[in-house]
Amino acid sequence: MHTRQKRCSLIGAIGIALLFVSITTGSANGADKIKIALLDADGKTVKESATGKLELDRKYVKGDRIVVTGAKHLAVKVDEHFAETLLFAPKGKVDYPIPLWPKGKYANRYPHPPKAFQGAKHVITARIPTDKEIGAYRNQAVNPMDPRGKSPAYPHASSNSEWGEAAVFAARCAIDGFVEATGDHHSWPRQSWGPYLPGGKHPELEFTIDFGRPVEIDKLVIVGRYNVRQGGYWTEGTVEFSDGSKVTIKPEYNGKRQEFPIKKRVVTSLKIIKLVPNKPRKYAAFVEVEAWGKDAPKAKKPVKKTGQASSKTSKK
């Protein structure tokens, strides 16, 4: 009798343990809360998944978009040629228009890896990142999934000036994580933010990065376009933060990652203004702009700070 009771108790304990393991492993990465869907140009759902992985056997067509929902903090890998990206979605939604190869005048100017989004086999994954990942010291500006135009997810780059319709010169190119600065800048991996210069003159340019929530940053990194044939670069610029503080940066013409340590501050965005070219009619561009720091759970009271940031070149 006692043996039978012990056996039943053991079986019951094992059952509870297995149930616990099943629950914890199934929700440890938030997969049970995440929904991934492919929508067509009319907004109709082509296919969706609630497992954290969406597999597609279909070529992408114009108007397709990937929509991920389920949490404010998301780790999304939208294509095998993209790195997994940590995103902040205030409304718990990421809406990513599939960037197909351009046609016409800019047919050879594609800002993404050439094989990305090609073919009829695709796998998209999404999960909820861990608290450790969210709170880690990292580049808070990087987002290879940042679309051109408006976006419900962050970080997001924008500008009041982009060169024509060429996607390789959109603001988003300066936060996509690719930092190849030398050579011909007409396609991946040498895309950059390149402003439009009417009549060869530099207008009042603005390059903005929105983080979508408070982040605490203490370092900026700039990679400028390095093209010996054209020889244009920005010698100076002002970085204006959402807390009202400003710093002056003076990049060098070397095509390398240049670090600008700054006093630690909590901000929701930054804007680079008052850009000064080395020569009035020289074309200049940013290959990458990085903002290093941590997620700030509580916004601090804004304190105005001014000054000039010194630079140092780093290798990565």
C-alpha positions as CSV (number, residue, x, y, z in Angstrom):
1,M,0.0,0.0,0.0
2,H,2.7,2.4,1.0
3,T,4.8,1.5,-2.1
4,R,1.8,2.2,-4.3
5,Q,1.2,5.6,-2.6
6,K,4.9,6.5,-3.0
7,R,4.7,5.5,-6.7
8,C,1.6,7.7,-7.3
9,S,3.3,10.6,-5.5
10,L,6.4,10.2,-7.5
11,I,4.4,10.1,-10.8
12,G,2.5,13.2,-9.7
13,A,5.7,15.1,-8.8
14,I,7.2,14.2,-12.2
15,G,4.1,15.4,-14.0
16,I,4.1,18.7,-12.2
17,A,7.8,19.1,-12.9
18,L,7.3,18.4,-16.6
19,L,4.4,20.8,-16.7
20,F,6.5,23.5,-15.1
21,V,9.4,22.9,-17.5
22,S,7.0,23.1,-20.4
23,I,5.5,26.4,-19.2
24,T,8.8,28.0,-18.4
25,T,10.6,27.0,-21.6
26,G,7.6,27.9,-23.7
27,S,7.5,31.4,-22.3
28,A,11.1,32.1,-21.3
29,N,11.7,34.0,-24.5
30,G,8.1,35.2,-24.8
31,A,7.4,33.1,-27.9
32,D,3.9,32.4,-26.6
33,K,3.1,36.1,-26.6
34,I,4.6,36.9,-30.0
35,K,2.6,37.0,-33.3
36,I,4.4,37.3,-36.6
37,A,2.4,37.9,-39.8
38,L,2.9,38.6,-43.5
39,L,0.4,41.2,-44.8
40,D,-0.1,42.0,-48.5
41,A,-0.5,45.4,-50.1
42,D,-4.2,45.4,-49.2
43,G,-3.5,44.7,-45.5
44,K,-4.8,41.1,-45.8
45,T,-3.0,38.4,-43.8
46,V,-1.1,36.0,-46.1
47,K,0.2,33.9,-43.3
48,E,0.8,34.2,-39.5
49,S,2.4,32.4,-36.6
50,A,2.2,32.6,-32.8
51,T,5.3,30.4,-32.2
52,G,8.0,33.0,-32.5
53,K,8.9,31.8,-36.0
54,L,7.2,32.4,-39.4
55,E,8.2,30.3,-42.3
56,L,7.2,31.4,-45.8
57,D,7.2,29.5,-49.1
58,R,6.4,32.5,-51.3
59,K,8.2,35.3,-53.1
60,Y,7.8,38.7,-51.7
61,V,5.9,41.2,-53.9
62,K,5.3,44.9,-53.9
63,G,3.4,46.0,-50.8
64,D,4.3,43.1,-48.6
65,R,5.1,43.8,-45.0
66,I,6.1,41.9,-41.9
67,V,4.1,42.8,-38.7
68,V,5.3,41.6,-35.3
69,T,3.2,42.2,-32.2
70,G,3.3,41.1,-28.5
71,A,5.6,43.3,-26.5
72,K,7.3,46.8,-26.3
73,H,10.8,45.3,-26.3
74,L,11.3,42.9,-29.2
75,A,14.2,41.0,-30.7
76,V,13.5,40.4,-34.4
77,K,15.4,38.7,-37.2
78,V,13.6,39.6,-40.4
79,D,15.8,37.8,-42.9
80,E,18.7,35.4,-42.7
81,H,21.1,38.1,-44.1
82,F,20.1,40.5,-41.2
83,A,21.4,40.4,-37.7
84,E,18.8,40.0,-34.9
85,T,17.7,43.5,-33.9
86,L,16.6,44.8,-30.5
87,L,13.7,47.1,-31.1
88,F,11.5,49.3,-28.9
89,A,7.8,49.4,-30.0
90,P,5.7,51.7,-27.7
91,K,2.5,50.2,-28.9
92,G,3.8,46.7,-29.0
93,K,3.9,46.6,-32.8
94,V,6.7,46.4,-35.5
95,D,5.5,47.1,-39.0
96,Y,8.3,46.5,-41.6
97,P,7.7,47.0,-45.3
98,I,9.7,44.5,-47.4
99,P,12.3,46.5,-49.3
100,L,12.4,45.1,-52.8
101,W,15.1,45.9,-55.4
102,P,14.4,49.4,-56.9
103,K,13.7,49.8,-60.6
104,G,14.5,52.4,-63.2
105,K,17.2,55.1,-62.5
106,Y,18.3,53.6,-59.2
107,A,18.0,49.9,-60.1
108,N,21.6,49.1,-59.0
109,R,21.4,51.1,-55.8
110,Y,20.2,48.7,-53.1
111,P,21.0,49.5,-49.4
112,H,20.6,45.9,-48.2
113,P,22.6,42.7,-48.7
114,P,21.9,41.6,-52.3
115,K,20.4,38.2,-51.4
116,A,18.2,39.6,-48.7
117,F,14.4,39.0,-49.2
118,Q,15.1,37.1,-52.5
119,G,13.7,33.8,-53.5
120,A,10.7,31.9,-52.2
121,K,12.0,30.6,-48.9
122,H,12.0,33.0,-45.9
123,V,12.2,32.6,-42.1
124,I,11.3,35.4,-39.7
125,T,11.9,35.0,-36.0
126,A,10.9,37.2,-33.0
127,R,11.2,37.0,-29.2
128,I,11.1,39.0,-26.1
129,P,14.7,39.9,-25.1
130,T,15.9,39.3,-21.6
131,D,16.2,42.1,-19.0
132,K,20.0,41.6,-19.2
133,E,19.9,42.2,-23.0
134,I,17.6,45.3,-22.6
135,G,19.8,46.8,-19.9
136,A,23.2,46.1,-21.5
137,Y,25.6,48.8,-22.5
138,R,25.3,48.9,-26.3
139,N,24.8,51.1,-29.3
140,Q,21.3,52.4,-28.8
141,A,21.1,53.8,-32.3
142,V,21.6,50.7,-34.4
143,N,18.7,49.3,-36.4
144,P,19.2,47.5,-39.7
145,M,15.4,47.1,-39.9
146,D,14.7,50.9,-39.8
147,P,12.4,51.7,-42.7
148,R,12.6,54.9,-44.8
149,G,9.8,57.3,-43.6
150,K,7.7,56.8,-40.5
151,S,8.0,53.8,-38.2
152,P,6.2,52.6,-35.1
153,A,9.4,51.1,-33.7
154,Y,12.8,52.5,-32.6
155,P,15.5,53.5,-33.0
156,H,14.6,55.5,-36.1
157,A,16.6,57.9,-38.2
158,S,15.2,60.8,-40.3
159,S,16.4,63.9,-42.0
160,N,15.1,67.0,-43.7
161,S,17.3,66.2,-46.7
162,E,18.1,63.0,-48.6
163,W,19.6,62.7,-52.0
164,G,16.8,62.1,-54.6
165,E,14.9,58.8,-54.5
166,A,18.0,56.7,-54.0
167,A,17.5,54.5,-50.9
168,V,21.3,54.1,-50.5
169,F,21.3,57.8,-49.3
170,A,18.4,57.6,-46.9
171,A,18.8,58.7,-43.3
172,R,18.2,55.0,-42.1
173,C,21.5,54.0,-43.8
174,A,23.5,55.8,-41.1
175,I,22.1,53.5,-38.3
176,D,22.0,50.1,-40.1
177,G,25.2,48.8,-38.6
178,F,27.3,48.6,-41.8
179,V,30.4,50.8,-41.5
180,E,32.2,50.4,-44.8
181,A,33.4,53.9,-45.5
182,T,35.8,53.7,-48.4
183,G,35.1,53.2,-52.1
184,D,32.1,53.9,-54.4
185,H,29.0,54.8,-52.3
186,H,26.3,53.7,-54.7
187,S,25.2,50.4,-53.2
188,W,25.5,48.0,-50.3
189,P,27.7,47.8,-48.2
190,R,28.6,51.4,-48.7
191,Q,25.3,53.1,-48.2
192,S,25.2,56.3,-46.2
193,W,23.1,59.3,-45.3
194,G,23.7,61.6,-48.2
195,P,21.8,64.9,-48.2
196,Y,20.5,66.7,-51.3
197,L,22.6,69.8,-52.2
198,P,20.5,72.1,-54.4
199,G,22.9,74.1,-56.6
200,G,25.8,72.5,-54.8
201,K,25.1,74.4,-51.7
202,H,24.6,73.0,-48.2
203,P,21.2,73.9,-46.8
204,E,20.4,73.9,-43.0
205,L,20.7,70.1,-42.6
206,E,19.3,68.1,-39.8
207,F,19.9,64.4,-39.1
208,T,17.8,63.0,-36.3
209,I,17.8,59.7,-34.3
210,D,14.8,59.0,-32.1
211,F,15.2,56.3,-29.4
212,G,11.5,56.1,-28.6
213,R,12.1,56.1,-24.8
214,P,14.7,57.5,-22.4
215,V,18.3,56.2,-22.8
216,E,21.4,57.1,-20.9
217,I,24.3,57.7,-23.3
218,D,27.9,58.7,-22.7
219,K,29.6,58.3,-26.1
220,L,29.0,59.1,-29.8
221,V,30.7,57.4,-32.7
222,I,30.9,58.9,-36.2
223,V,32.0,57.2,-39.4
224,G,32.2,59.7,-42.2
225,R,32.2,58.9,-45.9
226,Y,35.8,58.5,-47.2
227,N,36.1,59.0,-51.0
228,V,39.5,60.3,-52.1
229,R,38.2,61.1,-55.6
230,Q,35.5,63.5,-54.3
231,G,37.2,64.5,-51.1
232,G,34.2,65.9,-49.3
233,Y,33.6,65.6,-45.5
234,W,32.2,67.5,-42.6
235,T,34.7,69.3,-40.4
236,E,32.3,70.2,-37.7
237,G,28.8,69.7,-36.4
238,T,26.6,70.3,-33.4
239,V,24.8,67.5,-31.6
240,E,21.6,68.8,-30.0
241,F,20.0,66.4,-27.5
242,S,16.3,66.2,-26.4
243,D,17.2,67.5,-22.9
244,G,18.4,70.8,-24.5
245,S,22.1,70.1,-24.1
246,K,24.6,70.5,-27.0
247,V,28.1,69.3,-27.9
248,T,30.3,70.2,-30.8
249,I,32.0,67.4,-32.8
250,K,34.9,67.8,-35.2
251,P,35.3,64.6,-37.3
252,E,38.5,63.9,-39.2
253,Y,38.8,62.7,-42.8
254,N,39.9,59.1,-42.3
255,G,37.0,56.7,-42.9
256,K,37.4,55.2,-39.4
257,R,35.2,55.0,-36.4
258,Q,35.7,58.2,-34.4
259,E,34.7,58.2,-30.8
260,F,33.4,61.3,-29.0
261,P,33.0,60.7,-25.3
262,I,30.4,63.0,-23.8
263,K,29.0,63.6,-20.3
264,K,26.4,61.0,-19.4
265,R,22.9,62.2,-20.0
266,V,19.4,60.8,-20.3
267,V,17.7,61.7,-23.6
268,T,15.0,60.4,-26.0
269,S,16.6,61.7,-29.2
270,L,19.5,63.5,-30.7
271,K,19.8,65.8,-33.7
272,I,23.0,66.7,-35.7
273,I,22.8,70.3,-37.0
274,K,25.1,73.1,-38.2
275,L,27.2,70.8,-40.3
276,V,30.2,72.5,-41.9
277,P,31.8,70.9,-45.1
278,N,35.5,71.2,-45.8
279,K,34.6,73.1,-49.0
280,P,31.3,74.8,-49.8
281,R,30.4,72.6,-52.9
282,K,31.9,69.3,-51.7
283,Y,29.5,66.4,-51.1
284,A,29.8,64.9,-47.6
285,A,27.9,62.0,-45.9
286,F,27.7,60.0,-42.7
287,V,28.2,56.2,-43.1
288,E,27.2,55.5,-39.5
289,V,26.2,57.4,-36.4
290,E,26.3,55.5,-33.1
291,A,25.1,56.4,-29.6
292,W,26.4,54.2,-26.8
293,G,24.7,53.7,-23.4
294,K,22.1,51.9,-21.5
295,D,18.3,51.8,-21.3
296,A,17.2,54.3,-18.7
297,P,14.1,53.0,-16.9
298,K,13.3,56.4,-15.4
299,A,13.8,59.7,-17.1
300,K,15.9,62.2,-15.2
301,K,15.2,65.9,-14.9
302,P,16.8,67.7,-17.9
303,V,20.1,69.5,-17.2
304,K,21.5,71.8,-19.8
305,K,25.1,71.1,-20.7
306,T,27.3,72.6,-23.4
307,G,30.8,72.0,-24.6
308,Q,33.0,70.5,-27.2
309,A,33.5,66.7,-27.4
310,S,37.0,65.6,-28.2
311,S,37.4,62.6,-30.6
312,K,39.6,59.5,-30.8
313,T,39.7,57.0,-33.6
314,S,38.8,53.4,-32.7
315,K,38.9,50.1,-34.5
316,K,36.1,47.6,-34.6
